[in-house]
Amino acid sequence: MLGRGLLRRCPNCGRGHIFHQWLRMSERCPQCGLYFEREEGYWTGAVAINTVSTELIFIAVTAFLVIWTWPDVPMAPILTAAIALNIVVPLIFYPISKTLWVAIDLMLHPLEEREQFEVVSLRTTKQRHNPDSEPTP
């Protein structure tokens, strides 16, 4: 599941193309019907993953640059690089943090019976309306 999340795929079935644009995720997986936002405030975990990842990368890069240029540390270029990292990394990592959070949540809180029924019902309905699609395991 974590591997699927890191690849921006549905952690439940592995289907890709669950984002309409880089920053806009589908409400449900088009393959298995999994509803991604399982409760109100659900994406707080994804925000935390994105923030922690960004700050770890920021610390690692800044420490590397300071150590690499020691003892004459050029602060202005390092601060510029740090600011750029804190703008670019969250935007790049945003979709990955969302699918990674769904994967972690599914591992810690497997689908409840009503959610499983909903996913199976949507999958069956989709296959009935599109008989050429491959059956989903």
C-alpha atoms as a printed R data frame, in Angstrom:
    type eleno elety resid chain resno       x      y       z
1   ATOM     1    CA   MET     A     1   0.000  0.000   0.000
2   ATOM     2    CA   LEU     A     2   2.799  2.442   0.842
3   ATOM     3    CA   GLY     A     3   4.433  1.797  -2.541
4   ATOM     4    CA   ARG     A     4   1.173  2.571  -4.304
5   ATOM     5    CA   GLY     A     5   0.852  5.751  -2.263
6   ATOM     6    CA   LEU     A     6   4.388  6.851  -3.154
7   ATOM     7    CA   LEU     A     7   3.551  6.321  -6.841
8   ATOM     8    CA   ARG     A     8   0.351  8.450  -6.623
9   ATOM     9    CA   ARG     A     9  -1.890  5.430  -7.114
10  ATOM    10    CA   CYS     A    10  -4.979  4.272  -5.272
11  ATOM    11    CA   PRO     A    11  -3.662  2.408  -2.223
12  ATOM    12    CA   ASN     A    12  -6.662  0.084  -2.319
13  ATOM    13    CA   CYS     A    13  -6.491 -1.215  -5.900
14  ATOM    14    CA   GLY     A    14  -3.310  0.287  -7.381
15  ATOM    15    CA   ARG     A    15  -5.039  2.288 -10.130
16  ATOM    16    CA   GLY     A    16  -3.272  5.411 -11.316
17  ATOM    17    CA   HIS     A    17  -4.804  8.556 -12.785
18  ATOM    18    CA   ILE     A    18  -6.622  9.512  -9.585
19  ATOM    19    CA   PHE     A    19  -5.641 13.177  -9.964
20  ATOM    20    CA   HIS     A    20  -7.437 15.532 -12.371
21  ATOM    21    CA   GLN     A    21  -4.544 17.960 -12.212
22  ATOM    22    CA   TRP     A    22  -1.341 17.951 -10.181
23  ATOM    23    CA   LEU     A    23  -3.080 19.391  -7.104
24  ATOM    24    CA   ARG     A    24  -6.666 18.122  -7.598
25  ATOM    25    CA   MET     A    25  -7.416 14.578  -6.477
26  ATOM    26    CA   SER     A    26 -10.552 12.698  -7.511
27  ATOM    27    CA   GLU     A    27 -13.195 12.233  -4.858
28  ATOM    28    CA   ARG     A    28 -13.234  8.479  -5.509
29  ATOM    29    CA   CYS     A    29 -10.972  5.977  -7.211
30  ATOM    30    CA   PRO     A    30 -12.287  5.479 -10.755
31  ATOM    31    CA   GLN     A    31 -11.451  1.757 -10.569
32  ATOM    32    CA   CYS     A    32 -12.527  0.494  -7.141
33  ATOM    33    CA   GLY     A    33 -14.740  3.376  -5.982
34  ATOM    34    CA   LEU     A    34 -12.817  4.027  -2.743
35  ATOM    35    CA   TYR     A    35 -13.873  7.348  -1.242
36  ATOM    36    CA   PHE     A    36 -10.589  9.033  -0.400
37  ATOM    37    CA   GLU     A    37 -11.735 11.581   2.203
38  ATOM    38    CA   ARG     A    38 -13.064  9.151   4.789
39  ATOM    39    CA   GLU     A    39 -14.019 11.736   7.428
40  ATOM    40    CA   GLU     A    40 -14.070 15.470   8.076
41  ATOM    41    CA   GLY     A    41 -10.579 16.892   8.524
42  ATOM    42    CA   TYR     A    42  -9.136 13.808   6.860
43  ATOM    43    CA   TRP     A    43  -6.324 15.568   5.007
44  ATOM    44    CA   THR     A    44  -4.654 16.833   8.191
45  ATOM    45    CA   GLY     A    45  -2.426 13.751   8.086
46  ATOM    46    CA   ALA     A    46  -1.380 14.520   4.513
47  ATOM    47    CA   VAL     A    47  -0.540 18.094   5.504
48  ATOM    48    CA   ALA     A    48   1.589 16.766   8.368
49  ATOM    49    CA   ILE     A    49   3.418 14.332   6.063
50  ATOM    50    CA   ASN     A    50   4.048 17.125   3.559
51  ATOM    51    CA   THR     A    51   5.274 19.552   6.237
52  ATOM    52    CA   VAL     A    52   7.596 17.045   7.921
53  ATOM    53    CA   SER     A    53   9.022 15.893   4.563
54  ATOM    54    CA   THR     A    54   9.626 19.476   3.451
55  ATOM    55    CA   GLU     A    55  11.375 20.404   6.682
56  ATOM    56    CA   LEU     A    56  13.543 17.256   6.667
57  ATOM    57    CA   ILE     A    57  14.669 18.042   3.116
58  ATOM    58    CA   PHE     A    58  15.242 21.686   4.104
59  ATOM    59    CA   ILE     A    59  17.390 20.687   7.104
60  ATOM    60    CA   ALA     A    60  19.382 18.126   5.114
61  ATOM    61    CA   VAL     A    61  20.105 20.487   2.201
62  ATOM    62    CA   THR     A    62  20.907 23.459   4.438
63  ATOM    63    CA   ALA     A    63  23.229 21.374   6.647
64  ATOM    64    CA   PHE     A    64  24.950 19.949   3.561
65  ATOM    65    CA   LEU     A    65  25.486 23.417   2.069
66  ATOM    66    CA   VAL     A    66  26.809 24.856   5.329
67  ATOM    67    CA   ILE     A    67  29.195 21.919   5.858
68  ATOM    68    CA   TRP     A    68  30.283 21.954   2.202
69  ATOM    69    CA   THR     A    69  31.119 25.683   2.234
70  ATOM    70    CA   TRP     A    70  32.585 25.844   5.754
71  ATOM    71    CA   PRO     A    71  34.305 28.093   6.997
72  ATOM    72    CA   ASP     A    72  33.246 30.794   4.484
73  ATOM    73    CA   VAL     A    73  29.501 30.110   4.463
74  ATOM    74    CA   PRO     A    74  27.703 32.271   1.860
75  ATOM    75    CA   MET     A    75  24.479 32.962   3.783
76  ATOM    76    CA   ALA     A    76  22.560 34.817   1.065
77  ATOM    77    CA   PRO     A    77  22.695 31.959  -1.500
78  ATOM    78    CA   ILE     A    78  21.953 29.371   1.180
79  ATOM    79    CA   LEU     A    79  18.934 31.345   2.425
80  ATOM    80    CA   THR     A    80  17.733 31.787  -1.159
81  ATOM    81    CA   ALA     A    81  18.028 28.034  -1.736
82  ATOM    82    CA   ALA     A    82  16.251 27.342   1.562
83  ATOM    83    CA   ILE     A    83  13.352 29.633   0.689
84  ATOM    84    CA   ALA     A    84  13.077 28.095  -2.783
85  ATOM    85    CA   LEU     A    85  13.037 24.603  -1.252
86  ATOM    86    CA   ASN     A    86  10.259 25.566   1.150
87  ATOM    87    CA   ILE     A    87   8.161 26.795  -1.772
88  ATOM    88    CA   VAL     A    88   8.867 24.095  -4.363
89  ATOM    89    CA   VAL     A    89   9.054 20.880  -2.295
90  ATOM    90    CA   PRO     A    90   5.530 21.098  -0.808
91  ATOM    91    CA   LEU     A    91   4.027 21.707  -4.254
92  ATOM    92    CA   ILE     A    92   5.890 18.766  -5.768
93  ATOM    93    CA   PHE     A    93   5.218 16.457  -2.817
94  ATOM    94    CA   TYR     A    94   1.549 17.444  -2.299
95  ATOM    95    CA   PRO     A    95  -0.123 14.681  -4.364
96  ATOM    96    CA   ILE     A    96   2.267 12.063  -3.007
97  ATOM    97    CA   SER     A    97   1.504 13.107   0.564
98  ATOM    98    CA   LYS     A    98  -2.227 12.662  -0.083
99  ATOM    99    CA   THR     A    99  -1.988  9.158  -1.536
100 ATOM   100    CA   LEU     A   100   0.601  8.206   1.071
101 ATOM   101    CA   TRP     A   101  -1.768  9.367   3.815
102 ATOM   102    CA   VAL     A   102  -4.636  7.312   2.346
103 ATOM   103    CA   ALA     A   103  -2.315  4.273   2.333
104 ATOM   104    CA   ILE     A   104  -1.237  4.804   5.942
105 ATOM   105    CA   ASP     A   105  -4.838  5.332   7.005
106 ATOM   106    CA   LEU     A   106  -5.990  2.152   5.228
107 ATOM   107    CA   MET     A   107  -3.205  0.196   6.926
108 ATOM   108    CA   LEU     A   108  -4.106  1.555  10.374
109 ATOM   109    CA   HIS     A   109  -7.884  1.642   9.858
110 ATOM   110    CA   PRO     A   110  -8.990 -0.942   7.259
111 ATOM   111    CA   LEU     A   111 -12.247 -0.310   5.436
112 ATOM   112    CA   GLU     A   112 -15.284 -0.758   7.641
113 ATOM   113    CA   GLU     A   113 -18.033 -3.118   6.514
114 ATOM   114    CA   ARG     A   114 -20.188 -0.276   5.138
115 ATOM   115    CA   GLU     A   115 -17.199  1.137   3.207
116 ATOM   116    CA   GLN     A   116 -16.363 -2.288   1.755
117 ATOM   117    CA   PHE     A   117 -19.999 -2.736   0.706
118 ATOM   118    CA   GLU     A   118 -19.971  0.706  -0.929
119 ATOM   119    CA   VAL     A   119 -16.743 -0.036  -2.838
120 ATOM   120    CA   VAL     A   120 -18.028 -3.421  -4.058
121 ATOM   121    CA   SER     A   121 -21.399 -1.916  -5.042
122 ATOM   122    CA   LEU     A   122 -19.780  0.863  -7.056
123 ATOM   123    CA   ARG     A   123 -17.418 -1.590  -8.737
124 ATOM   124    CA   THR     A   124 -20.328 -3.884  -9.682
125 ATOM   125    CA   THR     A   125 -22.372 -0.959 -11.005
126 ATOM   126    CA   LYS     A   126 -19.412  0.271 -13.053
127 ATOM   127    CA   GLN     A   127 -18.869 -3.174 -14.568
128 ATOM   128    CA   ARG     A   128 -22.569 -3.493 -15.400
129 ATOM   129    CA   HIS     A   129 -22.539 -0.147 -17.218
130 ATOM   130    CA   ASN     A   130 -19.214 -0.857 -18.922
131 ATOM   131    CA   PRO     A   131 -19.086 -4.591 -19.768
132 ATOM   132    CA   ASP     A   132 -15.849 -4.162 -21.776
133 ATOM   133    CA   SER     A   133 -13.900 -3.239 -18.633
134 ATOM   134    CA   GLU     A   134 -11.762 -5.879 -17.004
135 ATOM   135    CA   PRO     A   135 -13.150 -7.446 -13.833
136 ATOM   136    CA   THR     A   136 -11.503 -6.096 -10.716
137 ATOM   137    CA   PRO     A   137 -10.109 -8.601  -8.234
